[in-house]
Amino acid sequence: MSSLDITRHEAEPDPARRAWDDHNPPALDLIRDCVHCGFCLPTCPSYKVFEDEMDSPRGRILLMRIGHEEGAEISPEMVTHFDRCLGCMACVTACPSGVQYDRLIESTRPQLERQTDRSWSTRALRRGVFELFTHPGRLRVLAPLMALERRIGLLERLAKVPLVRRVPRLRVMLALAPDIPARAAVRRLPAVTKARGTSRGTVAFMQGCVQRVWFSDVNAATVRVLAAEGFEVHTKAQPRCCGALIMHSGVEPEALDLARATIAAYEGYDTIVANVAGCGSAMKDYGHFLVEDPEWAERAKAFSAKVRDVHEFLAEHEPRAERRPLELTVAYHDACHLAHAQGVRQPPRDLLRSIPGLELVEPAEWELCCGSAGIYNVMQPEAAEKLGRRKADNLLATGAQVIAAANPGCTMQIGAHLDGHAMPVVHPIELLDRSLRGAPAQEFLGRA
């Protein structure tokens, strides 16, 4: 589709107006950095799925530039192309010119939210996702019901109903439901976990919203590993969410409120550790998101400088706890908001290779998104299914026994597309925790 098609209007455009409002539009100086070389195209998941130039990073950058032109308006076609972007930031890793596409898309999404009218069904679905998944208390209420459902198998039977199979969004949502134990409704981390042996310092641990309930085993393992390595670990029940899921969807006011609450709760610590790729990415960006807020700009910048992904943090300190053998072949999946948004690619691999007996294998197309991407697999289910199957096939082709992934969205997305293969998807920190405790590898293989 050409730029002329994108900006077509029914009436004569008003030359005095532009598509973007004055509040943090996509910056022209960043737009001009793009030389349209095309290095981003092979790594862009939406370009691979839709095969449309406007569904590539350089195509969207062109649309951002057009939005600055006199008389430009945000057309439905523009919204479609921006919504098809997963925000995976693989293009940032691939770009030889250093184009900051992450900054550009993060400025564009709030513009769309402020200025476009989405359908009532889309608004309702997005709001429903935010009102559930960013509220741990509500997720806890669901946990016993989900555990009961697994015993009954109702969702599995529903997924086979022809009507359900013909509705992509419903089909995907049923497939994504993880296996949740009933204890997730009541399980809590202690406020303080003492270091084992001589203390090397104190860290704050950000629990996440979905992670603390549906993947509470990962959080418990993270705290055990940090304590075993000599760190006292502090956790907090509030705030409920760091704002990542909402922020990456462009819902700016609510996301910034959660960011401020997170800063206020944790800024007294020297180090804030995250084990969720999306959370860590968002918190490291608080300094950028709040740069125009005179009261919070400096506080946000200082806070972001103290955020560490758990793999990154452990790589910065000499290992203390003894690693015991774990005889497993593990395929590592790069979560986009860890590998691309945070640039943390080697530390997870080093962590896994530090475990005796563990063989690490690499899948093809490591840089390609699995299709989870926050709420993308709910809002763009057909594209997400194609990407999920492609990622799962690449991981299965490694012949590994276990998949390691450092993001709950990736864990659910990959698990939903393994097509019945008994291959557990776990967090790398769970493998290290099991090694430190000397737990048998077979217990992992029984979780598939």
C-alpha positions in Angstrom: 0.0 0.0 0.0 1.4 3.4 -0.9 1.6 6.5 1.3 -1.1 8.0 -0.9 -3.4 5.2 0.0 -2.6 5.6 3.7 -3.5 9.3 3.8 -6.5 9.3 1.6 -9.4 11.4 2.9 -13.1 11.7 2.0 -12.9 15.5 2.4 -10.3 18.1 1.7 -7.6 18.0 4.5 -7.2 20.9 6.8 -3.6 22.2 6.0 -3.4 23.7 9.5 -3.6 20.4 11.3 -1.3 17.4 11.5 -1.9 13.8 12.6 0.2 14.0 15.7 -0.7 16.3 18.7 1.9 18.3 20.5 2.4 15.9 23.4 5.5 13.8 22.6 4.9 13.0 18.9 7.4 10.6 17.2 10.5 12.7 17.0 11.5 13.9 13.5 15.2 13.7 14.3 14.8 10.0 15.2 12.6 9.4 12.1 15.4 10.9 9.9 17.9 8.4 11.2 16.3 5.7 9.1 18.0 5.4 5.8 15.5 2.6 4.6 18.3 0.1 4.1 16.0 -2.9 4.8 18.2 -4.7 7.4 15.2 -4.7 9.7 13.0 -6.7 7.3 14.3 -10.3 7.9 14.0 -9.8 11.7 10.5 -8.2 11.7 7.8 -10.7 12.7 4.9 -8.6 11.3 6.6 -8.2 8.0 7.1 -12.0 7.8 3.4 -12.6 8.5 1.8 -9.8 6.5 4.4 -9.3 3.7 3.5 -5.7 3.4 6.0 -2.8 3.4 3.9 -0.8 5.7 4.0 -3.7 8.2 7.8 -3.3 8.5 9.7 -0.9 10.7 10.8 1.3 7.9 7.3 1.4 6.5 5.9 2.5 9.9 8.6 5.1 10.2 7.4 6.4 6.9 3.9 6.6 8.3 5.3 8.5 11.3 6.9 11.0 9.0 3.7 11.4 7.0 1.9 12.1 10.3 4.0 15.3 10.7 2.9 16.7 7.3 0.4 19.5 6.9 -3.1 18.2 6.5 -2.2 14.7 7.6 -4.7 12.7 9.7 -4.6 9.3 11.4 -6.4 7.1 9.0 -7.8 3.6 9.8 -5.1 2.1 7.6 -2.4 3.8 9.7 -3.9 2.4 12.9 -4.0 -1.1 11.4 -0.3 -1.0 10.5 0.7 0.4 13.9 -1.5 -2.2 15.7 0.2 -5.0 13.8 3.6 -4.1 15.2 4.5 -6.4 18.1 6.9 -4.0 19.7 9.5 -6.7 19.8 12.4 -4.4 19.0 14.2 -6.9 16.9 14.7 -4.1 14.4 16.6 -2.1 17.0 19.1 -5.0 17.4 19.4 -5.4 13.6 19.6 -1.8 12.5 23.2 -0.7 11.5 22.2 3.0 11.7 21.1 2.8 15.3 17.5 3.9 14.6 15.7 4.1 17.9 12.5 2.5 16.7 11.6 1.7 20.3 11.4 5.4 21.2 9.4 6.0 18.0 6.7 3.3 18.5 6.5 4.2 22.2 5.6 7.8 21.2 3.2 6.7 18.5 1.0 4.3 20.5 -0.3 6.9 23.0 -1.0 9.2 20.0 -3.3 6.5 18.6 -5.0 6.0 22.0 -5.7 9.7 22.4 -6.9 10.4 18.9 -8.6 7.4 17.5 -12.0 5.8 18.2 -11.7 2.0 18.5 -14.7 -0.2 18.2 -16.6 -0.9 21.4 -15.7 -4.6 21.2 -11.9 -3.8 20.9 -12.1 -1.3 23.7 -14.0 -3.7 25.9 -11.5 -6.6 25.3 -8.5 -4.4 25.9 -10.0 -3.0 29.1 -10.9 -6.5 30.2 -7.4 -7.7 29.7 -5.9 -4.8 31.7 -8.5 -5.1 34.5 -7.7 -8.8 35.0 -4.0 -9.3 34.2 -2.6 -6.3 36.0 -4.5 -7.1 39.2 -2.9 -10.0 41.1 -5.8 -10.2 43.5 -8.2 -10.9 40.7 -5.9 -13.5 39.3 -5.8 -15.2 42.7 -9.5 -15.6 42.7 -9.3 -17.4 39.3 -6.5 -19.8 40.4 -8.7 -22.4 42.2 -11.2 -22.3 39.3 -8.4 -22.8 36.8 -7.0 -25.7 38.8 -10.4 -27.3 39.0 -10.9 -26.8 35.3 -7.7 -28.7 34.5 -9.0 -31.7 36.4 -12.3 -31.5 34.6 -10.9 -30.7 31.2 -13.7 -28.3 30.2 -11.5 -25.9 28.2 -9.9 -28.7 26.3 -13.3 -30.0 25.3 -14.5 -26.5 24.4 -11.4 -25.9 22.2 -12.6 -28.9 20.0 -16.0 -27.4 19.4 -16.2 -26.4 15.7 -17.7 -23.0 16.5 -14.8 -22.2 18.9 -12.2 -23.4 16.4 -13.6 -21.0 13.8 -13.2 -17.9 16.1 -9.4 -17.2 16.3 -9.6 -14.9 19.3 -11.5 -17.4 21.4 -9.4 -20.3 20.2 -6.2 -18.5 21.2 -7.5 -17.5 24.6 -8.5 -21.0 25.4 -5.1 -22.4 24.3 -3.1 -19.9 26.3 -4.6 -20.8 29.7 -1.7 -22.1 31.8 -1.8 -25.0 34.2 -2.3 -23.2 37.6 -2.1 -25.0 40.9 -4.8 -24.1 43.5 -2.2 -23.0 45.9 -1.5 -20.0 43.7 -4.5 -18.3 45.3 -2.8 -18.1 48.7 1.0 -18.4 48.0 3.0 -15.3 49.1 6.6 -14.5 49.2 8.0 -13.4 52.6 8.7 -9.7 52.9 12.3 -10.4 53.8 14.4 -13.5 52.9 17.8 -13.6 54.7 21.0 -14.3 52.8 22.6 -17.7 53.2 26.0 -17.3 54.7 27.7 -13.9 54.8 25.5 -11.3 53.3 26.8 -9.6 50.1 24.0 -6.9 50.2 20.3 -6.3 50.0 18.2 -6.3 46.8 14.5 -5.5 46.1 12.7 -8.0 44.0 9.8 -6.8 41.8 7.3 -9.7 41.7 5.2 -8.7 38.7 1.5 -9.0 38.4 0.9 -12.2 36.3 4.2 -13.7 37.5 3.5 -13.6 41.2 0.3 -15.6 40.8 0.3 -17.8 37.7 4.1 -18.3 37.9 4.7 -18.1 41.6 7.1 -21.1 41.4 9.5 -18.9 39.3 9.4 -16.1 41.9 10.1 -18.5 44.7 13.0 -20.0 42.8 14.4 -16.5 42.1 14.3 -15.6 45.8 16.0 -18.9 46.7 18.8 -18.4 44.2 19.4 -14.8 45.2 19.6 -15.8 48.9 21.8 -18.8 48.1 24.2 -16.4 46.3 24.4 -14.2 49.5 21.8 -11.5 49.0 19.0 -10.5 51.4 15.8 -10.2 49.3 13.0 -7.7 50.0 9.6 -8.0 48.3 6.5 -5.8 48.5 2.9 -6.6 47.8 2.3 -3.1 46.4 2.2 -1.7 43.8 0.2 -4.5 42.1 1.9 -3.9 38.7 4.8 -1.9 37.2 2.6 -0.7 34.2 4.5 -2.6 31.5 1.5 -4.4 29.9 -0.5 -1.1 29.8 2.5 1.0 28.8 3.4 -1.2 25.9 -0.2 -0.8 24.6 0.0 3.0 24.7 -2.4 3.6 27.6 -0.2 6.3 29.0 -1.9 8.0 32.0 -2.6 4.7 33.8 0.8 3.3 33.0 2.6 6.4 34.3 0.6 6.3 37.6 1.8 2.7 38.1 5.3 3.7 37.2 5.3 6.5 39.8 3.9 4.1 42.4 6.7 1.6 41.6 9.4 4.2 41.9 8.0 5.4 45.2 7.9 1.9 46.6 11.4 0.8 45.5 13.6 3.9 45.1 15.1 3.4 48.5 17.0 0.3 47.3 20.3 0.3 45.5 19.2 -2.6 43.2 15.8 -3.6 42.0 15.8 -7.1 40.4 13.2 -8.3 37.9 12.8 -11.8 36.5 10.1 -10.8 33.8 11.5 -9.5 30.6 8.6 -7.1 30.0 8.7 -5.7 33.5 12.5 -5.1 33.5 12.3 -3.4 30.1 9.5 -1.0 31.3 11.2 -0.1 34.5 14.5 0.6 32.7 12.5 3.0 30.6 10.8 4.9 33.4 13.4 7.7 33.0 12.3 8.1 29.4 8.6 7.8 30.0 8.6 10.4 32.8 11.2 12.8 31.3 8.7 15.6 30.9 7.3 15.3 34.5 9.3 17.9 36.5 8.5 16.2 39.8 9.4 12.7 38.7 11.9 13.0 35.9 15.1 12.8 38.1 13.6 10.2 40.4 12.6 8.0 37.4 16.1 8.3 35.8 17.8 7.3 39.1 15.4 4.4 39.6 15.9 3.1 36.1 19.6 3.0 36.5 19.2 0.6 39.5 17.0 -2.0 37.7 18.6 -5.3 36.8 17.3 -8.4 35.1 18.1 -11.3 37.4 20.4 -12.9 34.8 22.2 -9.6 34.4 22.5 -9.2 38.1 23.9 -12.7 38.8 26.4 -12.2 35.9 27.8 -9.1 37.7 28.7 -11.1 40.8 31.0 -14.1 41.2 29.0 -17.3 41.8 29.1 -18.5 45.4 26.6 -21.4 45.6 27.6 -24.8 44.4 26.1 -25.9 41.1 25.1 -29.6 41.1 24.7 -31.6 37.9 21.4 -31.4 36.0 21.5 -33.8 33.1 19.2 -32.0 30.6 19.3 -30.7 27.0 17.8 -27.2 27.1 16.8 -24.9 24.2 16.9 -21.2 25.2 14.3 -18.9 23.8 15.2 -15.2 23.7 12.3 -13.2 25.1 12.2 -10.0 23.0 12.0 -7.5 25.8 15.1 -9.1 27.3 17.2 -9.7 24.2 16.2 -6.7 22.1 14.7 -4.1 24.5 17.3 -4.6 27.3 20.1 -6.1 25.2 20.5 -9.0 27.7 21.4 -12.0 25.6 24.6 -13.5 26.9 23.9 -13.6 30.7 21.0 -16.2 30.5 23.1 -18.4 28.3 26.1 -18.1 30.7 23.8 -18.9 33.6 22.6 -22.1 31.9 26.1 -23.1 30.9 27.2 -22.8 34.5 25.1 -25.8 35.4 27.1 -29.1 35.2 25.6 -31.7 32.9 23.3 -29.2 31.2 23.6 -29.0 27.4 22.4 -25.7 25.9 21.2 -25.8 22.3 20.2 -22.8 20.1 17.0 -22.7 18.0 16.9 -21.2 14.5 15.6 -17.6 14.2 16.4 -16.8 17.8 15.7 -13.1 17.0 12.1 -13.7 15.9 9.3 -13.0 18.3 7.1 -15.9 19.4 3.9 -13.7 18.9 3.0 -13.1 22.6 4.1 -9.5 22.8 2.0 -8.3 25.7 -1.6 -8.5 24.5 -0.8 -9.0 20.9 -1.8 -12.7 20.8 -5.2 -11.7 22.1 -5.7 -8.6 19.8 -4.0 -10.1 16.7 -4.7 -13.8 17.2 -4.2 -15.1 13.7 -0.8 -13.4 13.2 0.2 -14.5 16.7 -0.7 -18.1 15.9 1.5 -18.2 12.8 4.4 -16.8 14.8 3.8 -19.1 17.8 3.8 -22.2 15.6 7.0 -21.0 13.8 8.7 -20.5 17.1 7.6 -23.8 18.6 8.7 -25.7 15.5 12.1 -24.1 15.7 12.4 -25.0 19.4 11.2 -28.6 18.8 13.7 -29.0 16.0 16.6 -28.6 18.5 15.7 -32.0 20.0 15.9 -30.4 23.5 14.1 -31.9 26.5 13.2 -28.5 28.0 12.7 -25.0 26.8 13.9 -22.1 28.9 12.2 -18.7 28.5 12.4 -15.6 30.8 8.9 -14.1 30.3 5.5 -15.5 31.3 3.8 -14.4 28.0 6.4 -16.3 26.0 6.0 -19.4 28.3 2.2 -19.4 27.6 2.5 -18.7 23.9 5.1 -21.3 23.2 3.3 -23.9 25.4 0.1 -23.3 23.4 1.8 -24.2 20.1 3.8 -27.3 21.0 0.9 -29.4 19.6 0.9 -32.0 22.3 4.7 -32.5 22.5 5.7 -33.2 26.1 8.3 -30.4 26.4 8.1 -28.3 29.6 8.7 -24.5 29.3 10.5 -23.1 32.4 12.4 -20.0 33.5 16.2 -20.3 33.4 16.3 -19.4 37.1 14.2 -22.5 37.8 16.9 -24.7 36.3 19.6 -22.9 38.3 17.5 -23.3 41.5 17.1 -27.0 40.9 20.8 -27.3 40.4 21.6 -25.5 43.6 19.2 -27.7 45.5 20.4 -30.9 43.9 16.9 -31.7 42.8 16.5 -34.4 40.1 16.1 -33.4 36.5 13.3 -35.9 36.0 10.9 -33.8 38.0 11.1 -31.1 35.3 10.3 -33.6 32.6 7.2 -34.6 34.4 5.8 -31.1 34.2 5.1 -31.1 30.5 
